[in-house]
Amino acid sequence: MQFICKMQKPPLHVIAVWMQDPLAGFGDLLRGTMHLCHLSQQLHFTLTIDAQMHPVCKHLLLQNAHDHSEYVIQNKHAVHRFINGDKQELFNVITNAIHAGQTHPLLIFSNLTVSMNVIPNIQTKSYIRNILTPTQAFKTTFNCMCTNFKINRPYTVIHIRMGDEDLVHNTVIPEKYKNVLNIIDTHTNKRNNQTNVHIISDSWNFKQHLGAVRPHLANRIIPTKPVHLSHSTEADADMIKDTLFDLYLLMNATAIKTYTNYTWVSGFVQWVSHAFNVPLIRINPEFCKMNASMPPSLQQRQPRFGLSSPMHTMQYMQPAKPVASLKMMQLKNA
């Protein structure tokens, strides 16, 4: 009797390439990465994140080169771009590569998701936390800024999104700012036990305005100057750090209260809420209820800032490692 051993094909290797695109902010990249992570579990392919062409790279442990770093640079013209694209087409590109037995990495740049309210599973959350693990240098920067801004845990963050008119085009619209003042007054009122609340915004101009008309809130307004990461350049190094500070501040919050000028929630806060189990509350007058993305149980919240040892390539079947303690990025007086 003859036994024929059939060699099993290696799984397809998909590289999620983080790039700059005016239509894709950092929240969009997180959303697209979560979706690819979900697909990797469904379709059994290997997923790697490549951030070397994105400005956040130097502040994340992802800056460490993976085996195909040079391949990505040499083939950036061949990256499949799915920014606001078609989900079915993305699915077809991956499944066609699998069926064809493609041996070279498939490069994808995407912000797609199944649903804007999808809650990632534990494996996907662990993967996102892992890739957002900061460098030691940025941990030091974060802690120093927390000390300077007198931030102590536990705290709530109020996030005011004014939109790209402010963030990208630096347009000052006083009437738009006035519409938010009563909302901020309500959610910073000491009589409502709103004591340890910090305010961030995508608008530097709004924060300046708020400090002028509400001087008693000056110590609650985080004086970072954010930048749209897909519009940033090397000259914006300080603003990139400020933007990442806001991001990690959100990750460590007890809750996020968000106001937006748009009809949708900012991806910058929404996908942090999903990945790090931080309750997200819309405080627009028409949405004064808990957002549907709030995790079902606060008891299941886990420490932030990634896994104990960086893992830049995840096989779909690999069990999630235990999440590290907050000693990685301890806030003062936490």
WOTA-V749601 format. One record per residue. N is the residue number from 1. RES is the residue in one small letter. PHI is phi in whole degrees, -180 to 180 (NA if undefined). Layout:
n | res | phi
N | RES | PHI
N | RES | PHI
This chain:
n | res | phi
1 | m | NA
2 | q | -107
3 | f | -106
4 | i | -105
5 | c | -92
6 | k | -92
7 | m | -68
8 | q | -81
9 | k | -69
10 | p | -66
11 | p | -67
12 | l | -60
13 | h | -107
14 | v | -103
15 | i | -112
16 | a | -82
17 | v | -95
18 | w | -89
19 | m | -133
20 | q | -93
21 | d | -149
22 | p | -56
23 | l | -93
24 | a | -131
25 | g | -80
26 | f | -67
27 | g | -60
28 | d | -64
29 | l | -65
30 | l | -63
31 | r | -61
32 | g | -65
33 | t | -69
34 | m | -61
35 | h | -65
36 | l | -65
37 | c | -64
38 | h | -62
39 | l | -65
40 | s | -64
41 | q | -74
42 | q | -78
43 | l | -105
44 | h | 65
45 | f | -114
46 | t | -85
47 | l | -120
48 | t | -126
49 | i | -103
50 | d | -118
51 | a | -114
52 | q | -66
53 | m | -101
54 | h | -116
55 | p | -65
56 | v | -77
57 | c | -53
58 | k | -68
59 | h | -105
60 | l | -118
61 | l | -66
62 | l | -63
63 | q | -62
64 | n | -63
65 | a | -66
66 | h | -102
67 | d | -64
68 | h | -115
69 | s | -58
70 | e | -68
71 | y | -60
72 | v | -62
73 | i | -62
74 | q | -69
75 | n | -119
76 | k | -63
77 | h | -70
78 | a | -101
79 | v | -67
80 | h | -78
81 | r | -99
82 | f | -126
83 | i | -81
84 | n | 56
85 | g | -92
86 | d | -103
87 | k | -63
88 | q | -67
89 | e | -65
90 | l | -60
91 | f | -59
92 | n | -66
93 | v | -60
94 | i | -70
95 | t | -66
96 | n | -64
97 | a | -66
98 | i | -64
99 | h | -67
100 | a | -80
101 | g | 69
102 | q | -58
103 | t | -100
104 | h | -90
105 | p | -61
106 | l | -98
107 | l | -97
108 | i | -134
109 | f | -121
110 | s | -144
111 | n | -124
112 | l | -82
113 | t | -152
114 | v | -68
115 | s | -152
116 | m | -68
117 | n | -111
118 | v | -66
119 | i | -100
120 | p | -66
121 | n | -77
122 | i | -62
123 | q | -64
124 | t | -67
125 | k | -60
126 | s | -62
127 | y | -65
128 | i | -65
129 | r | -61
130 | n | -63
131 | i | -72
132 | l | -93
133 | t | -65
134 | p | -81
135 | t | -70
136 | q | -62
137 | a | -62
138 | f | -74
139 | k | -58
140 | t | -63
141 | t | -60
142 | f | -60
143 | n | -65
144 | c | -64
145 | m | -67
146 | c | -61
147 | t | -65
148 | n | -63
149 | f | -91
150 | k | 56
151 | i | -99
152 | n | -127
153 | r | -82
154 | p | -85
155 | y | -149
156 | t | -111
157 | v | -110
158 | i | -96
159 | h | -112
160 | i | -108
161 | r | -103
162 | m | -93
163 | g | 102
164 | d | -70
165 | e | -57
166 | d | -81
167 | l | -67
168 | v | -96
169 | h | -100
170 | n | 57
171 | t | -89
172 | v | -95
173 | i | -128
174 | p | -55
175 | e | -62
176 | k | -66
177 | y | -68
178 | k | -62
179 | n | -64
180 | v | -96
181 | l | -61
182 | n | -64
183 | i | -65
184 | i | -65
185 | d | -57
186 | t | -63
187 | h | -94
188 | t | -123
189 | n | -75
190 | k | -64
191 | r | -68
192 | n | -95
193 | n | 63
194 | q | -97
195 | t | -94
196 | n | -98
197 | v | -121
198 | h | -120
199 | i | -113
200 | i | -124
201 | s | -157
202 | d | -78
203 | s | -113
204 | w | -63
205 | n | -63
206 | f | -65
207 | k | -63
208 | q | -64
209 | h | -63
210 | l | -62
211 | g | -64
212 | a | -76
213 | v | -93
214 | r | -132
215 | p | -60
216 | h | -70
217 | l | -98
218 | a | -56
219 | n | -81
220 | r | -102
221 | i | -83
222 | i | -78
223 | p | -83
224 | t | -76
225 | k | -116
226 | p | -77
227 | v | -141
228 | h | -71
229 | l | -64
230 | s | -86
231 | h | -111
232 | s | -81
233 | t | -129
234 | e | -62
235 | a | -72
236 | d | -100
237 | a | -56
238 | d | -68
239 | m | -71
240 | i | -64
241 | k | -62
242 | d | -62
243 | t | -65
244 | l | -69
245 | f | -60
246 | d | -58
247 | l | -61
248 | y | -72
249 | l | -63
250 | l | -64
251 | m | -60
252 | n | -93
253 | a | -74
254 | t | -74
255 | a | -157
256 | i | -119
257 | k | -108
258 | t | -124
259 | y | -118
260 | t | -139
261 | n | -80
262 | y | -97
263 | t | -87
264 | w | -119
265 | v | -76
266 | s | -59
267 | g | -64
268 | f | -60
269 | v | -97
270 | q | -63
271 | w | -81
272 | v | -66
273 | s | -57
274 | h | -63
275 | a | -76
276 | f | -113
277 | n | 57
278 | v | -100
279 | p | -57
280 | l | -117
281 | i | -122
282 | r | -82
283 | i | -113
284 | n | -60
285 | p | -51
286 | e | -83
287 | f | -133
288 | c | -88
289 | k | -130
290 | m | -62
291 | n | -65
292 | a | -62
293 | s | -84
294 | m | -65
295 | p | -60
296 | p | -65
297 | s | -146
298 | l | -69
299 | q | -65
300 | q | -92
301 | r | -65
302 | q | -122
303 | p | -57
304 | r | -96
305 | f | 73
306 | g | 93
307 | l | -90
308 | s | -65
309 | s | -132
310 | p | -60
311 | m | -135
312 | h | -91
313 | t | -128
314 | m | -121
315 | q | -73
316 | y | -61
317 | m | -98
318 | q | -73
319 | p | -68
320 | a | -68
321 | k | -80
322 | p | -61
323 | v | -78
324 | a | -70
325 | s | -76
326 | l | -74
327 | k | -62
328 | m | -63
329 | m | -150
330 | q | -68
331 | l | -77
332 | k | -66
333 | n | 59
334 | a | -72
